[in-house]
Amino acid sequence: MQKQTRRGSTLPGYDPAESKRMARMWPDFVKMEKRMGKEVPFIMANAPNQKPLVFDACLGCGATTIGLRLKSGASVVPNEIDPDMLDVAISEARKRDIRIRALSHDWRSIPSHLQGMFDMVTCLGNSLTLIFEQEGRLRALRNFASLLSPKGALVIDERNYPRILEGRFSQSGEYVYCGIDKVACRVVHADETQVIMEYEHLQSGDRALLRMYPFKRGELHGLLREAGFENVRTFGDYQERFSPDNVEFFTYVARVR
Ligand SMILES: C[S@@+](CC[C@H](N)C(=O)[O-])C[C@H]1O[C@@H](n2cnc3c(N)ncnc32)[C@H](O)[C@@H]1O
């Protein structure tokens, strides 16, 4: 079974029985203040100006949107289709005196009136991996490209799946998902077609599973090019010089020109 989104379509990768527990534990898994310390400077270093208008394609519990709002001059339009995540994001934002109003578009069907409006699109936290069909991933990336103004950039990441498929998953808590003291994350299944991770909240004992499509080496980079991004820079754990065998996340800064 798949979960109903705010717009009545289905959300891939999520099991409805798990998703409330997942949303509840996500802020502890993210550890927002630690994450924003590295994520916000990285995004802003790649911004076309110091006050970019950002479309945060996957608000989740608020990590990127709240980080940018607190620590930069960016304006952010968040987007979230999972009502459980949105509730958590609103509550996390409120704790920090921020008000959130989110759009709720499936990345595969973003309306044309938003085209060309944004200096940046962010799709972070290993999110595109939740779409299992290649055509759907490509459509999402084409839509992200269409949202950008001429000098705009998409910032998108993925876990280092080749490492995971070799049985070398690691989670240092230094990048993206920083709350390893509160939420344990382990790979319970990995093959070429899917990776399933189990998240366990170490205090509440809550558990949830997430199913992901494992990008092969170079696959997301190739897909970005196919979607029309001509200029794609790759970073490993936010560094431009890195060893692909040793990093936990790849982040891409992709520009149409
Ligand atoms: C792994 S969470 C990451 C959330 C947040 N960016 C973070 O880093 O914590 C993935 C997010 O992608 C969203 N998502 C998954 N598939 C989507 C789709 N097809 N369209 C729009 N959002 C989607 C989910 O609702 C969820 O918030």
The ligand as a MOL file (V3000), in Angstrom:
LIG
                    3D

  0  0  0     0  0            999 V3000
M  V30 BEGIN CTAB
M  V30 COUNTS 27 29 0 0 0
M  V30 BEGIN ATOM
M  V30 1 C 14.0820 11.4330 3.1640 0
M  V30 2 S 12.9270 12.7430 3.3610 0 CHG=1
M  V30 3 C 14.0220 14.1390 3.4020 0
M  V30 4 C 13.3910 15.3770 3.9370 0
M  V30 5 C 14.3300 16.5720 4.1520 0
M  V30 6 N 14.7310 17.1520 2.8870 0
M  V30 7 C 15.5200 16.1730 4.9770 0
M  V30 8 O 16.6420 16.2470 4.4760 0
M  V30 9 O 15.3340 15.7990 6.1200 0 CHG=-1
M  V30 10 C 12.2520 12.7640 1.7270 0
M  V30 11 C 11.1840 13.7910 1.4750 0
M  V30 12 O 10.8200 13.7490 0.0990 0
M  V30 13 C 9.4150 13.8910 -0.0290 0
M  V30 14 N 8.9950 13.2190 -1.2860 0
M  V30 15 C 9.1740 11.9300 -1.6210 0
M  V30 16 N 8.7140 11.7000 -2.8540 0
M  V30 17 C 8.2270 12.8860 -3.3290 0
M  V30 18 C 7.6340 13.3020 -4.5580 0
M  V30 19 N 7.4510 12.4540 -5.5670 0
M  V30 20 N 7.2750 14.5950 -4.6840 0
M  V30 21 C 7.4650 15.4770 -3.6770 0
M  V30 22 N 8.0300 15.1410 -2.4800 0
M  V30 23 C 8.4010 13.8600 -2.3110 0
M  V30 24 C 8.8680 13.2330 1.2110 0
M  V30 25 O 7.5880 13.7210 1.5260 0
M  V30 26 C 9.9170 13.5920 2.2600 0
M  V30 27 O 9.6290 14.7830 2.9180 0
M  V30 END ATOM
M  V30 BEGIN BOND
M  V30 1 1 1 2
M  V30 2 1 2 3
M  V30 3 1 2 10
M  V30 4 1 3 4
M  V30 5 1 4 5
M  V30 6 1 5 6
M  V30 7 1 5 7
M  V30 8 2 7 8
M  V30 9 1 7 9
M  V30 10 1 10 11
M  V30 11 1 11 12
M  V30 12 1 11 26
M  V30 13 1 12 13
M  V30 14 1 13 14
M  V30 15 1 13 24
M  V30 16 1 14 15
M  V30 17 1 14 23
M  V30 18 2 15 16
M  V30 19 1 16 17
M  V30 20 1 17 18
M  V30 21 2 17 23
M  V30 22 1 18 19
M  V30 23 2 18 20
M  V30 24 1 20 21
M  V30 25 2 21 22
M  V30 26 1 22 23
M  V30 27 1 24 25
M  V30 28 1 24 26
M  V30 29 1 26 27
M  V30 END BOND
M  V30 END CTAB
M  END
